[in-house]
């Protein structure tokens, strides 16, 4: 199990379906279905939280604000700056456990010794894009949400990376990959964090377990002749890291050699010293 190191973020404690977190100076309590245990909430900061996300029995939920907090605030990680805000579905615009993957991508790009083109599919608010830009890559960032792409641009500006070679695209990721095939465009690295479930503009149902193999196969023709890495992340509970690793091994290792690995990614809990699993990652790497 891999964990990420932070100064501006801390997973303080977990209990009874909730996690207490510090985002810079802001303390938030959020629900987490992985936290199936109960226990004493020993850290006094449980009672000092600025806000708590409470789920509704009818679906969704809302934030209960206990202390005044800014509409938007910033935290940093290894020279990058991220703008945060409480969103309607418990999120803040950043997944801190992904820092281990940002670090991996940045290191691979710096060590490549050549220009690197990266495609970041389902790019969300752009943390992986920023890490690749900072490492010297040219990045194409694709997400279907106009708001998320704008947020990613704002993160790039806050991080002093607006002048780096990046394309910000609001597009359906599957259709974009299909067009890139026809154009003959290729990339040295692909990062993707596809949603577990969703609906397309025409009402099409997206279920990751059913669509993932086809999506990965679709990406093969847009890889360069000497690709650097392929990073696949998932929060789908029914999709194990081992299955994701097998897919990358089947599709990439047999064609390009290299090596594949997979693991849960997580965050260290200050109160216990244990690691809370937060998702799964599989990686194919040329070395």
N, C-alpha and C positions, 0 to 999 in steps of 0.2 A: 504494500500500500504506500502510495507516494503522497507527501504533504508539501504544501507551499509555505514559504517564510514571508511574513509581512511585519511591517512596523505600524502602518496606518490602519490595519485591519486586525481584529482579534475575535476569535470565537471563544467567548468567555465561559459559557456553561450551557448544558443541555438538560432538559427534564420535561417529562409529561407532554411530549409532542411539540416542544418549543425550544428555540435556540436564542440565547442572549448574545448579541454581537456588538462590537465597537467599530464603527466606521469613522475613523478620524476621532473627533470629539463627540460624535453622535452615537447614542446607545439605542438599539432597536431590538424588539422581541418579535420573532417571526415563527410561524408554524413550520414543522418539518416532519413528514410522514415516516422518515427513518427512525425518529426518536421514539421508540416504543417503550422505553423504560421510564419509571418514576424515580424520584429521589429528592432529597432535601436540596433546596436552592440556597446554597451557603454563601454565594457571593452577594454582597450588599448591593451590587449594581443592578440586580433584578428590580430593585425598588427605585432606581434612579433613571430608568429608561425614558427616553424622549417620546417613544411611541411604540405601539404594539399593533400588529396586523391580526385581526380577528376574523375567522372564517364565518360565513353565514350558512345556516342550515339549508337554505334554498339555493346555495351555490355562490361562488365568489367570496367576497368579504370586503372589509374596509379597515382603514387605519384609525386607531384611537390615539390621539395626541395628548400626552401627559405634560410635556414641557415644550416651550417655544423652540422651534428648530427652523433652519433656513429651508426655503423651497428647493434650493440646489446648493450642494457643497462639494468640495473636492478632496480627494485623497491621492497619494502618490505611491508608486512602486517602481523602484530601480530607474528613476529618471522620467518615468511616464506619469501623466496626470489624468485622472478620471473624474468626470462630473457625475455626481450621484443625485438621485431624488427618489422618494418613495413612490412606487408605481401602483396601479390599481390591482395587480395580481401579486402582491407581497414582495416583488423584486425591487432592487435599487438601481438596476442598470449595469451591474457587474457581478461576476461569479469569481470570487477570490481564489477558489480551489484551482482555477484554470491557470494560475501563475506558473505552475510547474510546466505546463505546455507552452506558455509564452517563452519561458526561459529555454526550453528545448529548441524551439524554432529559431530563436535568436542566435543561439550557439551554433546551430547547424549552418545558418546563413553566414555568420562571421567566419566559420572554418572552411567554407566552400572554396574560397580563393578565386571566385569568378562571379560575374553578374548572376543574380538569382531573381526569377519571376515567380511570384506567389499568387495563388488564387485562394481567397478566403470566402467560402460559400456559407450562407446563413450567418453572415458576419456580425449581426447584432450591433452592439455599440462600439465595436472596433478595437477591443483590447489586443486581440491577436494581430490585427492589422498594424497597430502601433508598434508592437514588439518587433515585427518583421521590418517595418520602415526604419525603426531606430537602428536595426542591425545592418541596414544597407540594401535591402531588397526593394524591388519594384512590386507593388501590390495592386491587385484588382479585388475590390471589396464589393460583395454582392449580397443584398438582402431585399426581401419583398416589401419591407416596411419603410416608407419614406421617412417616418419619424425616427426610426432607429439609425438610418443612414445619416440623417442630419445630426443626430446625437454623436455618432462616430466622428463626423467632421469636427464637431465642437471639441471632442476629446483630443483629436489631432492638433487642433489649434492650441488648446491648453497645454499640450505637451511640446509645442514648438516644432511640429512636424508637418505643418500645412504645405511647406514647399517641397516635400519629398515626392517621388514619383508614384502617385496613387490614383486609381480610378475609382470613384464612388458611384455605384450603380444600384438603382432601385429596379429590381427585376425578379422574376421567378427563377430560382436557381436551376431547376431542371431545364427550362426552356433556354436559359442563358448557355448552359453547357452544350445543348444541342446546336445552338447557333455557332458557338466557338468551334465545334467539330467542322461545320460547313465552311467556316472561315479559315480553317487550318491553323488556328492559334494554339500555342502550347505553353505549358507552365512547368517550372522545375520543382515546384512543391504545391501541394493542395492541402488546405485545412478545411474541415467541415464539421459543423455541429448541428445536424439536422433536427428538426422538432420531432417529438414522439408522435404527435397527432395534429392534424390540421385540415383545413379545407381550402382548395384553390379558388380562383376568381369565378370559375364556372361551377362551383359546388363540388368539385372533385375531392374525394376523401383521401387523405394522406395518412398512412400508417407505416411507421418506420420499419417495423419488422417485415412488412410486405414489399416495401419499396427500396430498401437499402441495397440489396444485391444489384438491382437494375441501375440504381444511381451510381454505384461504384463502377460497374461495367461501362457506363456511359462516360465516365471520367478518363478511362484508359487512353482513348485516342488523343486527348488534349494534354497528356504528359509528354515532356520533352524526351529526347533519346537517352539522356542521362539524368533522370530525375533525382532529386535530393532526398525528399521525404514525403510521406502522405500521413496526415494526422487526422484521425477520426474520433470524435467525441460523442457521447450519448448520455442522456439522463433517463432513457427508457428502461424501466425496471425489468422488463422481460427479455432484454437483450444483454447477455453476459459479455464481459470483456473477452473471454475465450472464444466466443462465436465471432466477435468483431476481429480478433486476431486471425482466426482461421480464414475469414473472408479476405483480409489483406494478404495473407500468405498465399492463398489460392490464386488471387488475381494479380498480385504484384511480385511476390518472391519468385514464382516460377518463371516470370517474364524478365525481371530485372536483377535477380539475385538479391543481395542484401540480407536484411534480417527483420523480423517482426517481433513485437512485444505487446503486451497489454497489461492493464492493471486497473484497479479502482483508484480514483483520486479522492483526496479528502483533506480535511483541515484538523489540525491539532486543537483539542479543547483544553483551555488553560486550567480549568478546575480539576480535571482528571488526568491530564497528560496523555489521554487516549486520542485516537483519530476517528473523526466522524466521516464515514464514506459519503461522498457527494456526487458521484458520477463515475463513468467508465471511459477509458481512453485506450485506443489501439493505435500503434504506430508502425508503419513500414519505413525503414531507413536504408539508404544505399550503403551505409557503413555500420 
